[in-house]
Structures are given as C-alpha cells and as structure tokens.
C-alpha cells in the first residue's frame, strides 16, 4: 500500500515538500546528508529548521493507495496545488519534479 505525505514548516504551518511512499519512506528525508540527498533544496530547508531548534511535521495526506500509478497521480495533484518554488508562480514546495 502506498501513501502521499507532506513535510510541513512549523513556522508557517504550510507544506514545503510532497512525496509518495510506502513503509517508512516518509521519514527517510530526515536522515539524508548533503552527499546522499537527491533534493538539495529540501535538505537545506530541513537543516534551516533544525538550526532554529525546529523539526518539520511529517504527515500522511492520502493513505491506503493500492496502485503505484494512482499514488504518483495524487502526489502530482498535491504538488501542482501548492506549486514548486522557481517553477510555478507563487510555488511554496521544494519539490524538483512532477511525474506527469
């Protein structure tokens, strides 16, 4: 079973990253290093929060998705809803790409 999750900035209470996963995937970003991250913007956002003594809130937004393609579609819908910094006007997410 797949799910779509979000990382929320505790300072603004708004998401800064949307992802798709299963198992414990949604927590893996918390343990990334500069050497093994595939998204430096997300990495530096988490580090910036930690430098202030804060942790992002990580939560599932859609759960129990049986089809991986459907999970990707839902992830894309959330990414496009909030937009990506530097890609969509007024985008707030650190996501780099969408799957569509």
N, CA, C and O atoms as a DFTB+ gen file, in Angstrom:
400 C
 N C O
     1  1       0.824      -1.187       0.000
     2  2       0.000       0.000       0.000
     3  2       0.871       1.254       0.000
     4  3       1.864       1.337       0.723
     5  1       0.489       2.204      -0.805
     6  2       1.211       3.468      -0.939
     7  2       0.466       4.579      -0.207
     8  3      -0.700       4.438       0.163
     9  1       1.168       5.671      -0.015
    10  2       0.562       6.859       0.576
    11  2       1.251       8.093       0.014
    12  3       2.339       8.007      -0.557
    13  1       0.610       9.234       0.181
    14  2       1.192      10.522      -0.180
    15  2       1.365      11.284       1.135
    16  3       0.460      11.321       1.969
    17  1       2.534      11.887       1.303
    18  2       2.858      12.561       2.557
    19  2       3.343      13.976       2.293
    20  3       3.678      14.342       1.167
    21  1       3.371      14.759       3.361
    22  2       3.884      16.123       3.248
    23  2       4.762      16.458       4.442
    24  3       4.568      15.965       5.553
    25  1       5.731      17.313       4.169
    26  2       6.571      17.909       5.204
    27  2       6.064      19.328       5.403
    28  3       5.943      20.097       4.449
    29  1       5.771      19.666       6.649
    30  2       5.206      20.967       6.962
    31  2       6.208      21.797       7.746
    32  3       6.840      21.313       8.685
    33  1       6.343      23.056       7.343
    34  2       7.195      24.003       8.041
    35  2       6.460      24.444       9.307
    36  3       5.385      25.035       9.199
    37  1       6.996      24.180      10.503
    38  2       6.295      24.558      11.728
    39  2       6.206      26.073      11.935
    40  3       5.398      26.535      12.741
    41  1       7.014      26.839      11.228
    42  2       6.960      28.299      11.346
    43  2       5.762      28.882      10.596
    44  3       5.179      29.877      11.028
    45  1       5.400      28.264       9.477
    46  2       4.316      28.790       8.642
    47  2       3.083      27.890       8.640
    48  3       1.997      28.301       8.232
    49  1       3.270      26.659       9.100
    50  2       2.202      25.651       9.067
    51  2       1.782      25.326       7.637
    52  3       0.652      24.897       7.400
    53  1       2.697      25.531       6.683
    54  2       2.437      25.209       5.282
    55  2       3.415      24.124       4.829
    56  3       4.533      24.041       5.336
    57  1       2.988      23.291       3.872
    58  2       3.900      22.253       3.381
    59  2       5.055      22.847       2.593
    60  3       4.922      23.887       1.949
    61  1       6.201      22.158       2.657
    62  2       7.325      22.548       1.803
    63  2       7.819      21.383       0.955
    64  3       8.717      21.558       0.132
    65  1       7.243      20.190       1.146
    66  2       7.611      19.048       0.325
    67  2       6.464      18.048       0.323
    68  3       5.850      17.793       1.360
    69  1       6.180      17.484      -0.841
    70  2       5.167      16.434      -1.016
    71  2       5.867      15.210      -1.588
    72  3       6.686      15.334      -2.499
    73  1       5.552      14.032      -1.064
    74  2       6.168      12.816      -1.573
    75  2       5.193      11.655      -1.606
    76  3       4.090      11.734      -1.066
    77  1       5.617      10.571      -2.252
    78  2       4.857       9.326      -2.338
    79  2       5.727       8.232      -1.757
    80  3       6.933       8.201      -2.003
    81  1       5.134       7.337      -0.992
    82  2       5.953       6.274      -0.434
    83  2       5.141       5.115       0.076
    84  3       3.921       5.055      -0.082
    85  1       5.854       4.192       0.694
    86  2       5.249       3.079       1.424
    87  2       6.213       2.708       2.534
    88  3       7.389       3.070       2.491
    89  1       5.723       1.994       3.514
    90  2       6.565       1.678       4.662
    91  2       6.966       2.953       5.394
    92  3       6.126       3.817       5.644
    93  1       8.243       3.074       5.737
    94  2       8.754       4.244       6.468
    95  2       9.353       5.311       5.562
    96  3      10.070       6.188       6.044
    97  1       9.082       5.258       4.291
    98  2       9.673       6.178       3.321
    99  2       9.564       7.646       3.745
   100  3      10.509       8.411       3.556
   101  1       8.446       8.038       4.305
   102  2       8.233       9.456       4.601
   103  2       9.220      10.015       5.619
   104  3       9.372      11.232       5.719
   105  1       9.885       9.161       6.367
   106  2      10.846       9.639       7.353
   107  2      12.291       9.634       6.855
   108  3      13.172      10.163       7.533
   109  1      12.548       9.057       5.702
   110  2      13.921       8.939       5.196
   111  2      14.587      10.296       4.975
   112  3      15.798      10.423       5.154
   113  1      13.823      11.297       4.594
   114  2      14.412      12.610       4.317
   115  2      15.039      13.224       5.566
   116  3      15.936      14.061       5.465
   117  1      14.575      12.816       6.727
   118  2      15.102      13.367       7.978
   119  2      16.525      12.905       8.256
   120  3      17.239      13.518       9.049
   121  1      16.935      11.822       7.601
   122  2      18.276      11.273       7.813
   123  2      19.215      11.491       6.632
   124  3      20.337      10.984       6.634
   125  1      18.775      12.233       5.631
   126  2      19.624      12.479       4.471
   127  2      20.811      13.367       4.849
   128  3      20.763      14.147       5.801
   129  1      21.862      13.214       4.071
   130  2      23.022      14.090       4.196
   131  2      23.177      14.835       2.876
   132  3      22.524      14.509       1.885
   133  1      24.036      15.822       2.876
   134  2      24.283      16.568       1.641
   135  2      24.810      15.649       0.545
   136  3      24.547      15.873      -0.636
   137  1      25.554      14.613       0.938
   138  2      26.127      13.685      -0.039
   139  2      25.112      12.711      -0.626
   140  3      25.288      12.251      -1.755
   141  1      24.047      12.386       0.119
   142  2      23.133      11.370      -0.413
   143  2      21.731      11.888      -0.735
   144  3      20.853      11.104      -1.093
   145  1      21.514      13.189      -0.612
   146  2      20.194      13.717      -0.953
   147  2      20.053      13.873      -2.462
   148  3      21.031      14.135      -3.162
   149  1      18.843      13.712      -2.951
   150  2      18.581      13.970      -4.368
   151  2      17.877      15.309      -4.554
   152  3      17.529      15.692      -5.670
   153  1      17.672      16.022      -3.434
   154  2      16.986      17.306      -3.489
   155  2      17.625      18.246      -2.471
   156  3      17.272      18.236      -1.292
   157  1      18.559      19.048      -2.939
   158  2      19.307      19.932      -2.052
   159  2      18.413      21.003      -1.422
   160  3      18.639      21.393      -0.276
   161  1      17.408      21.482      -2.150
   162  2      16.503      22.497      -1.584
   163  2      15.772      21.945      -0.371
   164  3      15.666      22.617       0.655
   165  1      15.269      20.725      -0.486
   166  2      14.571      20.082       0.630
   167  2      15.538      19.863       1.789
   168  3      15.206      20.144       2.940
   169  1      16.728      19.365       1.485
   170  2      17.737      19.125       2.513
   171  2      18.050      20.409       3.286
   172  3      18.058      20.412       4.517
   173  1      18.309      21.500       2.555
   174  2      18.663      22.751       3.217
   175  2      17.478      23.348       3.986
   176  3      17.684      24.036       4.986
   177  1      16.260      23.099       3.542
   178  2      15.082      23.564       4.279
   179  2      15.002      22.848       5.627
   180  3      14.773      23.483       6.657
   181  1      15.188      21.543       5.621
   182  2      15.169      20.780       6.877
   183  2      16.294      21.251       7.791
   184  3      16.085      21.438       8.990
   185  1      17.491      21.446       7.226
   186  2      18.625      21.895       8.042
   187  2      18.389      23.286       8.607
   188  3      18.758      23.565       9.747
   189  1      17.780      24.158       7.821
   190  2      17.474      25.516       8.287
   191  2      16.535      25.477       9.491
   192  3      16.724      26.209      10.463
   193  1      15.520      24.615       9.415
   194  2      14.599      24.464      10.550
   195  2      15.335      23.916      11.765
   196  3      15.142      24.403      12.878
   197  1      16.171      22.914      11.560
   198  2      16.908      22.313      12.673
   199  2      17.874      23.311      13.311
   200  3      18.093      23.284      14.522
   201  1      18.444      24.182      12.498
   202  2      19.334      25.210      13.044
   203  2      18.593      26.165      13.970
   204  3      19.211      26.831      14.800
   205  1      17.288      26.235      13.834
   206  2      16.445      27.073      14.696
   207  2      15.843      26.271      15.845
   208  3      15.036      26.791      16.616
   209  1      16.240      24.994      15.957
   210  2      15.704      24.135      17.001
   211  2      14.336      23.563      16.691
   212  3      13.619      23.131      17.594
   213  1      13.973      23.558      15.423
   214  2      12.661      23.072      14.992
   215  2      12.801      21.809      14.161
   216  3      13.865      21.533      13.606
   217  1      11.722      21.046      14.081
   218  2      11.646      19.875      13.217
   219  2      10.413      20.017      12.340
   220  3       9.382      20.512      12.797
   221  1      10.505      19.588      11.082
   222  2       9.299      19.619      10.252
   223  2       8.284      18.603      10.763
   224  3       8.646      17.566      11.319
   225  1       7.023      18.916      10.566
   226  2       5.957      17.959      10.832
   227  2       5.822      17.094       9.586
   228  3       5.770      17.611       8.470
   229  1       5.766      15.786       9.773
   230  2       5.630      14.855       8.652
   231  2       4.301      14.140       8.825
   232  3       4.049      13.514       9.855
   233  1       3.450      14.241       7.801
   234  2       2.141      13.607       7.929
   235  2       1.654      13.046       6.604
   236  3       1.982      13.550       5.530
   237  1       0.871      12.000       6.714
   238  2       0.240      11.378       5.551
   239  2      -0.994      12.195       5.184
   240  3      -1.799      12.540       6.049
   241  1      -1.137      12.502       3.897
   242  2      -2.319      13.244       3.439
   243  2      -3.325      12.336       2.732
   244  3      -4.526      12.604       2.767
   245  1      -2.851      11.264       2.089
   246  2      -3.730      10.256       1.486
   247  2      -3.099       8.900       1.762
   248  3      -1.914       8.702       1.493
   249  1      -3.874       7.969       2.295
   250  2      -3.362       6.668       2.713
   251  2      -4.082       5.546       1.963
   252  3      -5.107       5.767       1.318
   253  1      -3.528       4.350       2.064
   254  2      -4.147       3.131       1.522
   255  2      -4.399       3.193       0.022
   256  3      -5.487       2.868      -0.453
   257  1      -3.383       3.614      -0.713
   258  2      -3.467       3.651      -2.181
   259  2      -2.855       2.352      -2.687
   260  3      -1.672       2.097      -2.459
   261  1      -3.634       1.538      -3.361
   262  2      -3.153       0.215      -3.775
   263  2      -2.323       0.251      -5.057
   264  3      -1.472      -0.615      -5.264
   265  1      -2.556       1.231      -5.910
   266  2      -1.893       1.301      -7.209
   267  2      -0.815       2.382      -7.209
   268  3      -1.095       3.536      -6.885
   269  1       0.411       2.017      -7.570
   270  2       1.517       2.982      -7.549
   271  2       1.283       4.134      -8.523
   272  3       1.587       5.282      -8.197
   273  1       0.753       3.852      -9.702
   274  2       0.471       4.924     -10.662
   275  2      -0.543       5.918     -10.095
   276  3      -0.423       7.125     -10.303
   277  1      -1.534       5.403      -9.383
   278  2      -2.527       6.272      -8.747
   279  2      -1.856       7.127      -7.661
   280  3      -2.175       8.306      -7.509
   281  1      -0.937       6.534      -6.919
   282  2      -0.212       7.277      -5.884
   283  2       0.602       8.413      -6.507
   284  3       0.627       9.524      -5.978
   285  1       1.266       8.135      -7.629
   286  2       2.009       9.190      -8.335
   287  2       1.066      10.300      -8.802
   288  3       1.401      11.482      -8.714
   289  1      -0.098       9.923      -9.291
   290  2      -1.075      10.902      -9.769
   291  2      -1.527      11.813      -8.622
   292  3      -1.611      13.029      -8.789
   293  1      -1.811      11.233      -7.483
   294  2      -2.242      12.018      -6.321
   295  2      -1.103      12.917      -5.838
   296  3      -1.328      14.071      -5.473
   297  1       0.118      12.383      -5.838
   298  2       1.283      13.196      -5.455
   299  2       1.393      14.418      -6.376
   300  3       1.590      15.538      -5.905
   301  1       1.266      14.200      -7.674
   302  2       1.333      15.298      -8.643
   303  2       0.239      16.336      -8.390
   304  3       0.487      17.538      -8.486
   305  1      -0.963      15.873      -8.070
   306  2      -2.067      16.801      -7.799
   307  2      -1.730      17.717      -6.623
   308  3      -1.996      18.918      -6.672
   309  1      -1.154      17.156      -5.580
   310  2      -0.772      17.973      -4.420
   311  2       0.372      18.927      -4.765
   312  3       0.364      20.085      -4.347
   313  1       1.347      18.443      -5.523
   314  2       2.466      19.308      -5.919
   315  2       1.955      20.478      -6.744
   316  3       2.359      21.619      -6.522
   317  1       1.076      20.204      -7.686
   318  2       0.549      21.282      -8.523
   319  2      -0.377      22.214      -7.740
   320  3      -0.475      23.398      -8.062
   321  1      -1.050      21.697      -6.728
   322  2      -1.923      22.532      -5.892
   323  2      -1.108      23.623      -5.180
   324  3      -1.517      24.783      -5.137
   325  1       0.041      23.238      -4.627
   326  2       0.877      24.192      -3.887
   327  2       1.931      24.866      -4.762
   328  3       2.376      25.971      -4.452
   329  1       2.326      24.226      -5.832
   330  2       3.351      24.763      -6.733
   331  2       4.750      24.587      -6.183
   332  3       4.960      24.469      -4.976
   333  1       5.704      24.574      -7.109
   334  2       7.115      24.411      -6.757
   335  2       7.825      25.752      -6.845
   336  3       7.635      26.504      -7.802
   337  1       8.646      26.048      -5.841
   338  2       9.445      27.270      -5.853
   339  2      10.277      27.310      -7.131
   340  3      10.971      26.348      -7.460
   341  1      10.204      28.412      -7.835
   342  2      11.009      28.573      -9.032
   343  2      10.432      27.942     -10.286
   344  3      11.007      28.086     -11.366
   345  1       9.315      27.250     -10.168
   346  2       8.693      26.618     -11.332
   347  2       7.295      27.177     -11.587
   348  3       7.007      27.682     -12.672
   349  1       6.428      27.081     -10.571
   350  2       5.073      27.607     -10.701
   351  2       4.992      28.934      -9.943
   352  3       5.623      29.100      -8.899
   353  1       4.223      29.858     -10.467
   354  2       4.070      31.164      -9.832
   355  2       3.540      30.989      -8.404
   356  3       2.563      30.276      -8.172
   357  1       4.195      31.643      -7.470
   358  2       3.848      31.588      -6.048
   359  2       3.999      30.196      -5.449
   360  3       3.393      29.902      -4.418
   361  1       4.797      29.334      -6.077
   362  2       5.016      27.988      -5.554
   363  2       5.737      28.014      -4.217
   364  3       6.606      28.855      -3.987
   365  1       5.369      27.076      -3.325
   366  2       5.965      27.036      -1.991
   367  2       6.721      25.747      -1.711
   368  3       7.340      25.625      -0.654
   369  1       6.692      24.784      -2.618
   370  2       7.308      23.482      -2.371
   371  2       8.753      23.437      -2.854
   372  3       9.130      24.124      -3.803
   373  1       9.558      22.607      -2.177
   374  2      10.940      22.383      -2.594
   375  2      11.050      21.230      -3.590
   376  3      12.153      20.895      -4.024
   377  1       9.927      20.621      -3.957
   378  2       9.954      19.527      -4.930
   379  2      10.623      20.005      -6.217
   380  3      10.477      21.157      -6.626
   381  1      11.352      19.097      -6.835
   382  2      12.066      19.419      -8.072
   383  2      11.211      19.087      -9.293
   384  3      11.117      19.884     -10.227
   385  1      10.599      17.930      -9.282
   386  2       9.871      17.498     -10.489
   387  2       8.498      16.959     -10.126
   388  3       8.182      16.693      -8.966
   389  1       7.701      16.813     -11.169
   390  2       6.432      16.102     -11.052
   391  2       6.500      14.901     -11.994
   392  3       7.366      14.848     -12.867
   393  1       5.620      13.969     -11.827
   394  2       5.676      12.713     -12.584
   395  2       4.886      12.752     -13.872
   396  3       5.054      11.885     -14.730
   397  1       4.019      13.751     -14.021
   398  2       3.164      13.810     -15.212
   399  2       3.947      14.137     -16.452
   400  3       3.376      14.224     -17.539
